[in-house]
């Protein structure tokens, strides 16, 4: 029994020794990495990865994504289900600057949107395969004494971004601007 206790004690001491050596090694390595290199490593680790355009259909209602249009970021709520797409931004009072709603469709097609029950004006960006395919600026708010305004995409589109009115003009968004969509973590 004593030999067994001695072996356990020796193993524990050996394990403790190796743990200390490993900690000293990692501390020394970390200390020898220049501060700028550590910052660069942290920046790369924090850099979001874009979602592949054909993988957007895996997103679900009410998730959020960061959409960069021409380099301008927008935090956008996702509308994937037919019910969420039909409701859209209706019955909301406004969108804050830098916010929007992104509608994702299974396949590219000519799409039509209307302003029924919209309480504020918006810009609509029609997107396909990572570029802006068209812009509908200033879709007006809906009033009870007028018929809904209907707008249609200029070409087959798979993704639509609704943003506050004036967004496209303010940020000089044009057709063929690059669109990158990131998961919001």
Secondary structure as the mmCIF struct_conf table of DSSP 4:
data_model
#
loop_
_struct_conf.conf_type_id
_struct_conf.id
_struct_conf.beg_label_comp_id
_struct_conf.beg_label_asym_id
_struct_conf.beg_label_seq_id
_struct_conf.end_label_comp_id
_struct_conf.end_label_asym_id
_struct_conf.end_label_seq_id
HELX_RH_AL_P HELX_RH_AL_P1 UNK A 2 UNK A 32
BEND BEND1 UNK A 33 UNK A 33
HELX_RH_AL_P HELX_RH_AL_P2 UNK A 35 UNK A 46
BEND BEND2 UNK A 47 UNK A 47
HELX_LH_PP_P HELX_LH_PP_P1 UNK A 48 UNK A 49
STRN STRN1 UNK A 50 UNK A 50
HELX_LH_PP_P HELX_LH_PP_P2 UNK A 51 UNK A 52
HELX_RH_3T_P HELX_RH_3T_P1 UNK A 53 UNK A 58
TURN_TY1_P TURN_TY1_P1 UNK A 61 UNK A 62
STRN STRN2 UNK A 64 UNK A 69
TURN_TY1_P TURN_TY1_P2 UNK A 70 UNK A 71
STRN STRN3 UNK A 72 UNK A 79
BEND BEND3 UNK A 81 UNK A 81
HELX_RH_AL_P HELX_RH_AL_P3 UNK A 82 UNK A 87
TURN_TY1_P TURN_TY1_P3 UNK A 88 UNK A 91
TURN_TY1_P TURN_TY1_P4 UNK A 97 UNK A 98
STRN STRN4 UNK A 99 UNK A 109
STRN STRN5 UNK A 112 UNK A 114
TURN_TY1_P TURN_TY1_P5 UNK A 116 UNK A 117
BEND BEND4 UNK A 119 UNK A 120
STRN STRN6 UNK A 122 UNK A 128
TURN_TY1_P TURN_TY1_P6 UNK A 129 UNK A 130
STRN STRN7 UNK A 131 UNK A 139
HELX_LH_PP_P HELX_LH_PP_P3 UNK A 140 UNK A 142
TURN_TY1_P TURN_TY1_P7 UNK A 144 UNK A 145
BEND BEND5 UNK A 146 UNK A 146
HELX_LH_PP_P HELX_LH_PP_P4 UNK A 147 UNK A 149
STRN STRN8 UNK A 150 UNK A 152
BEND BEND6 UNK A 154 UNK A 155
STRN STRN9 UNK A 157 UNK A 164
TURN_TY1_P TURN_TY1_P8 UNK A 165 UNK A 166
HELX_RH_AL_P HELX_RH_AL_P4 UNK A 167 UNK A 170
TURN_TY1_P TURN_TY1_P9 UNK A 171 UNK A 172
TURN_TY1_P TURN_TY1_P10 UNK A 175 UNK A 176
STRN STRN10 UNK A 178 UNK A 178
STRN STRN11 UNK A 179 UNK A 183
#
